[in-house]
Structures are given as structure tokens and as C-alpha cells.
């Protein structure tokens, strides 16, 4: 018996990209966001390499302007609820992604100086900033491009007591990632959290990215269970700690495919 399948609008972020080749493979596969890591990490890259990646994915004739957070906020009702605010942000950040010729470039930082972050936004340049540490939520107000803010999920995590997650007119995108038990590791180890916690956020009609232990084999189930607006992957598309073109392609395809 044949199985019909279709395409979803699930957003895919491929993170920890270190080479032009991997970036172009992710772009060709249909990734919506490419993440380059400036935080201390085995996947950390320098400014020059990030600039090479930016030039490659933008191409010589790219006219797409970087979206400023201030311009984004001006389009949203100042009294918007968290659901209304984050839905408006995610729609605007990736508006016209069906016709856009390239993915957005996100720089990932973790507990680094604000001045350093601002320098990288300008120098690369970056479309998005991801704050992956324990930075104060107000950091996002000082960054000119939209911010993806991570919230680390462990046994103590609770949506009920996490008011920062729902605060509006600061970060533009919520990212749920695993905090590895017994360590200070905040993502990047291929460890999953309970996707049913993510489903609670989806039921509040708040869009979010979900990371942690995702692979080409489990991403479709993660989206089904967690109800995420988008998924974020790094180690799950690697072989021997190097980005694997075939895994990139399979991950994007499986994240964006549904079966009837």
C-alpha cells in the first residue's frame, strides 16, 4: 500500500556550521536558518570564516535586507499577548521564505560580552543572534537584529514559573534546548528532553524552536509530539563530529514531510 506524503511549514535551523560546503549543503536542502557558533565550543568559528559563509549563502546579487528588531516591533500591537507577539515575530522573521533565495544566518553566543555580540552582528553581518547562555532577558533589547533566546529544559523546568520566556518586545524567537543533567552543558550533546513539555507550549499557541538530541530518524516524531514551529539540530547531522551532507539533507526532508 502506498503512503501519501506532503510538505509542512516546519522551520529548520542547522547549527554549528563551520564550512562553506556545509552551509551550501544546508541551503540546498532547504534549511531556513544556518547557525554559526561564536561561543567557546568544538564548533566555534572565527569572524573570517563566518564572513565566508555569509558571502556564500547570500551570493553576489543578494538584495535581501537585514530585518531590524526595532522595525519588527513597530509592526506589532504594543498590547499583544505572548501568543500574538511571538506569532507575529516568527511570521515576520521568516516572511516570504517560500520565495526567499537563501536561509538566514544566526550567530550563536553564550554568556559573552554585549559589545562582542554587536561587533559580530556588524562584521559578518548576521540576520539573527542566538543567546544560548544565561544572559539576562534584557540583553535582547540592545541587539539590533531579532534574537533567538534559549530556555534550558531540565527536571526543574516549568512553563508556569518561567515568566521570562513569555516576556514580549525583547527576544523574537523562543528556543527550548536540553540542559544536560549533572553538568553545566547547555545543549550540543545530542541529549533530548521530554517533548511533551514542548507540547504544553504549543497548546498555548506560542511558536518555538526545539532542540536537543534531534536526528534525521526522530525529527518527524519530535515535531508530531512537541508541536514545534521549528527544529534546531547540530550533532544530529554529523558523522565523527563533522557535518554530513547526506544527514543534513535527510534531516531537512524528514522535518518538513508529513505522512497521510
Order of alpha helices (4+ residues) and beta strands (2+ residues): beta-beta-alpha-beta-alpha-alpha-alpha-beta-alpha-beta-beta-alpha-beta-alpha-beta-alpha-beta-beta-beta-alpha-beta
